[in-house]
């Protein structure tokens, strides 16, 4: 989760796509101009090769402060954690 957040901060689209599960990955990805301000992981849980991470990411969009709250699902394949999807609140 932290590495994907860092990839969003740095605009590393190739890394984001490489860490997205092929069954849910978009064909391409375009990042909006966002100034990321911080990440708070509220809960992380792993059961075998499945994981869930609840987080809050703070950012500024067009000079306005916003926050994104999401519960993300991950799966481990070949030793790598891949993002499946997330539910925002």
C-alpha distance (Angstrom), angle and dihedral (degrees) to the residues before:
residue distance angle dihedral
X1 . . .
X2 3.78 . .
X3 3.79 92.0 .
X4 3.82 91.4 52.2
X5 3.81 90.5 49.1
X6 3.81 89.1 51.2
X7 3.80 89.4 49.4
X8 3.82 89.9 54.4
X9 3.82 90.1 49.2
X10 3.82 91.4 50.4
X11 3.82 95.7 38.8
X12 3.82 93.7 -119.4
X13 3.80 98.6 163.0
X14 3.83 94.3 167.8
X15 3.82 90.7 56.4
X16 3.80 92.6 47.6
X17 3.80 91.5 51.9
X18 3.82 91.9 44.8
X19 3.82 90.9 54.5
X20 3.82 94.3 47.4
X21 3.80 117.9 97.1
X22 3.83 108.8 -109.0
X23 3.82 92.2 -127.1
X24 3.82 92.4 62.8
X25 3.81 104.2 21.7
X26 3.80 117.3 121.1
X27 3.78 116.0 -121.3
X28 3.77 89.6 -119.1
X29 3.76 136.0 -3.0
X30 3.78 131.6 -139.2
X31 3.80 117.8 -168.1
X32 3.77 120.8 -146.0
X33 3.82 119.3 -134.8
X34 3.81 101.9 -89.8
X35 3.79 131.1 157.2
X36 3.80 105.5 -142.4
X37 3.81 114.3 -147.7
X38 3.78 106.1 179.9
X39 3.78 151.2 -33.0
X40 3.79 127.8 -128.5
X41 3.79 116.5 -171.1
X42 3.79 105.0 -154.0
X43 3.78 99.7 -179.6
X44 3.80 137.4 -0.4
X45 3.77 125.6 -174.6
X46 3.79 133.0 176.8
X47 3.79 128.4 -165.9
X48 3.79 111.3 179.8
X49 3.80 107.0 -57.1
X50 3.82 95.4 -14.0
X51 3.77 126.0 86.5
X52 3.79 139.8 -179.1
X53 3.80 126.3 -160.2
X54 3.80 125.0 -171.4
X55 3.79 113.1 -161.7
X56 3.78 147.4 159.1
X57 3.81 119.3 -141.1
X58 3.79 119.0 -168.0
X59 3.80 122.8 -152.9
X60 3.78 146.7 153.5
X61 3.78 119.9 -119.6
X62 3.78 116.2 -173.5
X63 3.81 89.4 -13.8
X64 3.81 92.2 -54.9
X65 3.82 121.3 116.8
X66 3.80 115.8 -122.7
X67 3.78 137.5 168.1
X68 3.75 131.1 -148.6
X69 3.80 119.2 -152.5
X70 3.79 116.0 -168.4
X71 3.77 142.1 163.6
X72 3.81 105.3 -146.8
X73 3.78 127.9 -163.3
X74 3.80 121.8 -146.0
X75 3.80 135.2 -178.2
X76 3.81 128.3 -159.6
X77 3.81 114.8 -130.5
X78 3.79 123.6 173.2
X79 3.81 89.2 -11.0
X80 3.82 94.8 -54.0
X81 3.81 126.9 108.7
X82 3.80 112.9 -129.5
X83 3.80 127.2 -166.4
X84 3.80 112.9 -120.9
X85 3.78 104.6 176.5
X86 3.77 144.5 -54.0
X87 3.75 140.6 -133.2
X88 3.80 115.7 -141.2
X89 3.77 123.8 -150.4
